[in-house]
Amino acid sequence: MTFTRTIPSTPSSARQLVSEAMEYLAFLKESSYARSVTEFDFRLALDEAMEKALSHGKGNDQKKRI
């Protein structure tokens, strides 16, 4: 199972993506996948990845997509 999205390089889009990914994690956990993944660790990793993608990867250019 894969969760893939392409979003605009904006903080609001990143927040929405994190929200959708958290819902996907809940679905996986309910389906007996990803049982050992905690919501805290998953959210922390997503927040870090989004911050780095926005600031370093795309240079805070909201016209670019991540």
Secondary structure, DSSP 4 states (H G I P E B T S, - for coil): -------BSSHHHHHHHHHHHHHHHHHHHHTTSSTT--HHHHHHHHHHHHHHIIIIISTT-TTSB-
